[in-house]
Amino acid sequence: MILSVCLNPTLQRTLYFGHLSTGGVNRASEKFISASGKGINVTRVLTQLGKPAVHLTHAGGSQKSYFCSLCKLDHIPLVYANSRSEIRTCTTAVDITRHTVTELIEEATPVAAGTERNIRRLFRRLLKKCSTVIISGTKADGYDESLYPWMTALAREQGVPVVLDIKGADLIRSLPYGPSWIKPNMAEFIATFGIPGPNEEEEIPAQVAAAAIEKAIQISRSYQTGCILTRGKLGAEVIHGSFHEHIDAPAMQAVNTTGCGDAFTAGFASLLPKEKSRQSLRAALDTAIDCAAKNACTKTPGSLL
C-alpha cells in the first residue's frame, strides 16, 4: 500500500469559459467540483493506476461530509483527523479559446489544537502497512515545523522509501532525514534554495536553470536523495548523485494542466525504483510522464480519466 499524506484538503471548483475577460461578467459553459489538494490528486491517480493507496489528511467544518462524499465517489480511501477547521475552496478558470488556466487560491484555515497529535498517531498506524510514503504540499497553519521531518525520519527508520513533493522550510528541514526522492517543480526549488530567478517556469532563463541543476546535484550527493525538478511543458530534470538527465514532455494541446505535477508524482511512486538501475528509473519516469500527459488532457484536475 502507498501512503499519501497532504495536510491541506481542498474543494476544487473548475469552471470552463469560451472566453475569460477580467473586469466583466463571465458565464461558465461547464463546471466541475472535486475533492482535491495535492495529496488527494496523488491518491486518485494511484487508485486509477490500480495501486493500493490510502490518503491521510485532516478535515472539519461544514464541508467535511461533502468532502468525504466526493472522495468516496472517486474511490479514494481516506483517513483523517477531525481538525474542526473549514475546508478551503479553490477555483480553476479555464479559457478554452486561449488555452489558459487561471488559479484562484484560498488560504487554509488553521487546524485546532490536538489535530497534530492525532495525525501523528494515525501516521504511525498506517506506516506499519505501507511500502511507500508520499508527502505532498504545504501544510495548513497549526502544525509544528517538525512534523514532516518526523514523518520522513520515522518512515526511513522502518525502511519505507519517502517521496517529498514539498517546498520551502518543510523540504529543507526534511532533507537530513533521508527522503528517497524529492520532487518540487523548478520554480519552487529556485525559491526554496535562494537561487536568484523569476517565479514563473516559462520565464526561467537557461543560466538560472543550470544553477538549479547544479544545486540539485549538490543536494543529491550530500543527502543521498534523488531529485526531480519538473518544468511543465518543458519536461523535467532528473538528478541522482552525479547522474543528470533531461526528459522531455510530449507535445500536446493541454485542456487543463492543474494537477499535472501530482499525476507525475503518483506515476513515479507507483513504480518507485527499489534499486538504482537506469532501467527501473526509466520505467518509473516513463509512467510519470504518461500520467502527467493524461491529466493535462482531462477536464478534471488530478485525474487520468
Summary of the structure (lengths in Angstrom):
residues: 305
radius of gyration: 18.5
end to end distance: 21.8
largest distance: 55.5
contacts: 1059
relative contact order: 0.15
helix: 38%
strand: 23%
